[in-house]
Amino acid sequence: MQKRISDSCQEKTQPTVFKKLISPIDEFLANQNDSLPKHPNQKYEYYDFFILLVYYFTSEAQSLKLLINGLLNKSLLPDELKLRQVPYSTCSDAFERFSPKLFRAVFQHLLQLKHFKKIPELMALGTLYCIDGSLFPVINSMLWADYTSTHKAVKLHLCFELNRMISRFKFFFKKLEPRKWIFW
């Protein structure tokens, strides 16, 4: 079993902010990692991959490749982070090797840890939705993406149900008024 980030929290030094960020899922990740079948040639673990991704998204690095090749593999990150050096190709391969279901399980675990506050006034209002639409331009040769007669685009609408925290997506290739799509 490999050394986890939370193991270093038990040392006499103060835990870093990153260790505190990872602590709610650290044991869950380690259990997931231990339950996965290992390939004889596998050198990069799911636990290390997940921790690297969390660091990538929280550090606001410009790209994963830049983080790995420019900072991680040149030992420019603090040792306290306990991020393993890895070739970019191996990390890229990990996106194929590890199932998205593993990440979903981590998210569900975090949701179970969180206690949501119930607000009776919101319950009395019924179902609440937040809706947003964004226009994505496409190349002119895409005949199916006629947004207007002079503009090729796809409109993506995101509908987020606040009561149940469920999102739905809807694509539109023609220009519609918001009142026509609000009840899909």
C-alpha positions as CSV (number, residue, x, y, z in Angstrom):
1,M,0.0,0.0,0.0
2,Q,1.4,3.4,-1.0
3,K,1.9,6.4,1.3
4,R,-1.1,8.7,1.2
5,I,-1.2,12.4,1.5
6,S,-3.0,12.3,4.8
7,D,-0.3,10.1,6.3
8,S,2.0,13.1,6.3
9,C,-0.7,15.1,8.2
10,Q,0.1,13.0,11.2
11,E,3.7,14.2,11.2
12,K,4.7,17.1,13.4
13,T,4.6,19.7,10.6
14,Q,1.5,21.7,9.8
15,P,-0.6,20.2,7.0
16,T,-0.7,22.2,3.8
17,V,-3.9,23.6,2.3
18,F,-3.7,21.0,-0.4
19,K,-3.6,18.2,2.2
20,K,-6.6,19.7,3.9
21,L,-8.4,19.9,0.6
22,I,-7.7,16.2,-0.1
23,S,-8.4,14.9,3.4
24,P,-12.2,14.2,3.0
25,I,-11.5,11.9,0.1
26,D,-8.0,10.6,0.8
27,E,-9.0,7.3,2.5
28,F,-11.8,6.7,-0.1
29,L,-9.3,7.2,-2.9
30,A,-6.8,4.8,-1.3
31,N,-9.5,2.2,-1.0
32,Q,-10.5,2.7,-4.6
33,N,-6.9,2.4,-5.7
34,D,-6.4,-0.8,-3.7
35,S,-9.5,-2.4,-5.1
36,L,-8.5,-1.9,-8.8
37,P,-6.8,-4.8,-10.6
38,K,-3.1,-4.1,-11.3
39,H,-1.5,-4.7,-14.6
40,P,2.0,-6.2,-14.3
41,N,3.5,-3.2,-16.2
42,Q,1.5,-0.6,-14.4
43,K,3.6,2.1,-12.7
44,Y,1.2,4.9,-12.4
45,E,-1.6,4.4,-9.8
46,Y,-5.1,5.8,-9.9
47,Y,-4.5,7.5,-6.6
48,D,-1.6,9.5,-8.0
49,F,-3.6,10.4,-11.2
50,F,-6.5,11.7,-9.2
51,I,-4.4,13.8,-6.9
52,L,-2.5,15.3,-9.8
53,L,-5.9,16.2,-11.5
54,V,-7.1,17.8,-8.3
55,Y,-3.9,19.8,-8.1
56,Y,-4.1,20.8,-11.7
57,F,-7.7,22.1,-11.4
58,T,-7.0,24.0,-8.1
59,S,-3.7,25.5,-9.2
60,E,-5.2,27.1,-12.3
61,A,-2.2,25.8,-14.4
62,Q,-2.4,26.8,-18.0
63,S,-2.4,23.2,-19.2
64,L,-1.9,19.7,-17.8
65,K,1.1,19.2,-20.2
66,L,2.7,22.4,-19.0
67,L,2.2,21.4,-15.3
68,I,3.7,17.9,-15.8
69,N,6.6,18.8,-18.2
70,G,7.3,22.2,-16.9
71,L,6.8,22.0,-13.1
72,L,6.3,18.5,-11.9
73,N,9.0,16.7,-13.8
74,K,11.6,19.4,-13.2
75,S,11.0,19.3,-9.4
76,L,9.7,22.9,-9.3
77,L,6.8,22.0,-7.0
78,P,7.1,21.8,-3.2
79,D,7.9,18.3,-1.9
80,E,5.1,18.7,0.7
81,L,2.6,18.2,-2.1
82,K,3.8,14.6,-2.6
83,L,3.0,14.6,-6.3
84,R,4.7,11.8,-8.2
85,Q,6.7,12.6,-11.3
86,V,5.2,11.0,-14.4
87,P,5.8,11.3,-18.1
88,Y,3.0,13.2,-19.9
89,S,2.2,10.2,-22.1
90,T,1.6,8.0,-19.1
91,C,-0.7,10.6,-17.6
92,S,-2.5,10.9,-20.9
93,D,-2.9,7.1,-21.0
94,A,-4.5,7.2,-17.5
95,F,-7.5,9.0,-18.9
96,E,-8.2,5.9,-21.0
97,R,-7.2,3.4,-18.3
98,F,-9.3,4.6,-15.4
99,S,-13.0,4.6,-15.7
100,P,-15.1,7.8,-15.3
101,K,-17.2,5.7,-12.9
102,L,-14.4,6.0,-10.4
103,F,-14.6,9.8,-10.4
104,R,-18.4,9.7,-10.2
105,A,-18.0,7.5,-7.0
106,V,-15.7,10.1,-5.5
107,F,-18.2,12.8,-6.2
108,Q,-21.0,10.7,-4.7
109,H,-18.9,10.1,-1.6
110,L,-18.4,13.8,-1.2
111,L,-22.1,14.5,-1.5
112,Q,-22.8,11.9,1.2
113,L,-20.4,13.7,3.5
114,K,-22.1,17.1,2.9
115,H,-25.1,17.9,5.0
116,F,-27.4,20.2,2.9
117,K,-29.4,22.8,4.8
118,K,-33.1,22.5,4.2
119,I,-34.9,25.8,3.6
120,P,-38.7,25.5,4.1
121,E,-39.4,28.7,2.2
122,L,-37.7,27.3,-0.9
123,M,-39.6,24.1,-0.6
124,A,-42.8,26.1,-0.6
125,L,-41.8,27.7,-3.9
126,G,-41.7,24.3,-5.7
127,T,-39.1,23.3,-8.3
128,L,-36.5,26.0,-9.0
129,Y,-34.5,26.1,-12.2
130,C,-31.4,28.1,-13.3
131,I,-31.1,28.3,-17.1
132,D,-28.3,29.6,-19.1
133,G,-27.6,29.6,-22.8
134,S,-24.3,30.0,-24.7
135,L,-23.6,30.4,-28.4
136,F,-20.8,28.4,-29.8
137,P,-19.6,29.5,-33.3
138,V,-18.8,26.7,-35.8
139,I,-17.1,26.7,-39.2
140,N,-19.1,27.9,-42.2
141,S,-19.1,24.5,-44.0
142,M,-21.3,22.9,-41.3
143,L,-24.7,23.0,-43.0
144,W,-26.6,21.7,-40.1
145,A,-25.6,24.6,-37.8
146,D,-27.7,27.4,-39.3
147,Y,-28.3,29.7,-36.3
148,T,-29.3,32.6,-38.5
149,S,-29.1,33.1,-42.3
150,T,-25.7,34.7,-41.9
151,H,-24.3,33.0,-38.8
152,K,-23.3,29.4,-38.2
153,A,-23.5,28.4,-34.6
154,V,-24.9,26.0,-32.0
155,K,-26.7,27.1,-28.9
156,L,-26.3,25.1,-25.8
157,H,-28.7,25.6,-23.0
158,L,-28.0,24.3,-19.5
159,C,-30.9,23.8,-17.1
160,F,-30.0,23.2,-13.5
161,E,-32.7,22.0,-11.1
162,L,-31.7,23.6,-7.8
163,N,-33.9,21.4,-5.6
164,R,-32.3,18.1,-6.8
165,M,-29.0,19.4,-8.2
166,I,-29.6,17.8,-11.6
167,S,-28.5,19.4,-14.8
168,R,-29.9,18.9,-18.3
169,F,-28.5,20.0,-21.6
170,K,-30.3,21.0,-24.8
171,F,-28.8,21.8,-28.1
172,F,-30.4,24.1,-30.6
173,F,-29.3,24.6,-34.2
174,K,-32.0,27.3,-35.0
175,K,-32.7,30.5,-33.2
176,L,-35.5,30.1,-30.8
177,E,-37.1,32.5,-28.3
178,P,-36.4,31.5,-24.7
179,R,-40.1,31.2,-23.9
180,K,-40.4,28.3,-26.4
181,W,-37.6,26.2,-24.9
182,I,-38.1,26.8,-21.2
183,F,-40.6,23.9,-20.8
184,W,-38.6,21.1,-22.4
